[in-house]
Protein backbone atom coordinates (compact mmCIF):
# COMPACT_ATOMS: atom_id res chain seq x y z
CA UNK A 1 0.00 0.00 0.00
CA UNK A 2 1.38 3.40 -0.94
CA UNK A 3 0.48 6.45 1.17
CA UNK A 4 1.11 10.16 0.85
CA UNK A 5 1.84 10.44 4.60
CA UNK A 6 5.59 10.68 5.11
CA UNK A 7 5.64 10.08 8.86
CA UNK A 8 5.65 6.29 8.90
CA UNK A 9 7.28 4.50 11.81
CA UNK A 10 7.96 0.75 11.86
CA UNK A 11 7.35 -0.86 15.22
CA UNK A 12 6.34 -3.92 17.20
CA UNK A 13 3.18 -4.24 19.27
CA UNK A 14 4.22 -4.61 22.93
CA UNK A 15 0.76 -4.56 24.48
CA UNK A 16 -2.90 -3.78 23.91
CA UNK A 17 -4.99 -2.19 26.66
CA UNK A 18 -8.57 -2.82 25.56
CA UNK A 19 -11.47 -0.66 26.69
CA UNK A 20 -15.15 -0.76 25.80
CA UNK A 21 -14.72 1.15 22.52
CA UNK A 22 -11.08 2.30 22.37
CA UNK A 23 -7.82 0.37 22.70
CA UNK A 24 -4.42 1.82 23.50
CA UNK A 25 -1.88 -0.07 21.42
CA UNK A 26 1.66 0.23 22.81
CA UNK A 27 4.42 0.02 20.22
CA UNK A 28 8.18 -0.28 20.43
CA UNK A 29 9.62 1.95 17.70
CA UNK A 30 13.41 1.63 17.66
CA UNK A 31 13.48 1.41 21.46
CA UNK A 32 11.01 4.27 21.97
CA UNK A 33 7.51 3.78 23.34
CA UNK A 34 4.64 5.00 21.15
CA UNK A 35 0.98 4.57 22.08
CA UNK A 36 -1.77 4.70 19.48
CA UNK A 37 -5.43 5.03 20.48
CA UNK A 38 -7.59 3.16 17.99
CA UNK A 39 -11.08 1.69 18.01
CA UNK A 40 -11.65 -1.84 19.23
CA UNK A 41 -13.12 -2.51 15.79
CA UNK A 42 -9.76 -1.58 14.22
CA UNK A 43 -7.89 -3.92 16.59
CA UNK A 44 -10.22 -6.75 15.67
CA UNK A 45 -10.24 -6.01 11.91
CA UNK A 46 -6.43 -5.91 11.83
CA UNK A 47 -6.13 -8.93 14.10
CA UNK A 48 -3.58 -7.05 16.21
CA UNK A 49 -1.67 -9.05 18.78
CA UNK A 50 1.45 -8.61 20.89
CA UNK A 51 4.56 -9.20 18.81
CA UNK A 52 3.01 -8.06 15.51
CA UNK A 53 5.12 -5.83 13.26
CA UNK A 54 3.11 -2.75 12.27
CA UNK A 55 3.56 0.64 10.66
CA UNK A 56 2.35 3.69 12.58
CA UNK A 57 1.26 6.34 10.07
CA UNK A 58 1.16 9.81 11.62
CA UNK A 59 -0.74 12.54 9.84
CA UNK A 60 -1.12 15.73 11.85
CA UNK A 61 -1.35 19.40 11.07
CA UNK A 62 0.30 20.47 14.33
CA UNK A 63 3.21 19.38 16.46
CA UNK A 64 3.39 21.01 19.89
CA UNK A 65 6.66 21.19 21.83
CA UNK A 66 7.06 22.19 25.47
CA UNK A 67 10.10 22.95 27.58
CA UNK A 68 10.24 23.48 31.32
ChimeraX attribute file (.defattr): number of C-alpha atoms within 10 A of each C-alpha:
attribute: neighborCount
match mode: 1-to-1
recipient: residues
	/A:1	2
	/A:2	4
	/A:3	8
	/A:4	7
	/A:5	10
	/A:6	9
	/A:7	12
	/A:8	13
	/A:9	15
	/A:10	13
	/A:11	21
	/A:12	21
	/A:13	21
	/A:14	18
	/A:15	17
	/A:16	18
	/A:17	11
	/A:18	15
	/A:19	10
	/A:20	7
	/A:21	9
	/A:22	15
	/A:23	19
	/A:24	18
	/A:25	21
	/A:26	19
	/A:27	27
	/A:28	19
	/A:29	17
	/A:30	10
	/A:31	9
	/A:32	8
	/A:33	13
	/A:34	17
	/A:35	16
	/A:36	13
	/A:37	13
	/A:38	14
	/A:39	17
	/A:40	17
	/A:41	12
	/A:42	12
	/A:43	17
	/A:44	10
	/A:45	9
	/A:46	9
	/A:47	9
	/A:48	16
	/A:49	15
	/A:50	13
	/A:51	13
	/A:52	14
	/A:53	15
	/A:54	16
	/A:55	15
	/A:56	17
	/A:57	14
	/A:58	12
	/A:59	11
	/A:60	8
	/A:61	5
	/A:62	6
	/A:63	5
	/A:64	4
	/A:65	5
	/A:66	4
	/A:67	3
	/A:68	2
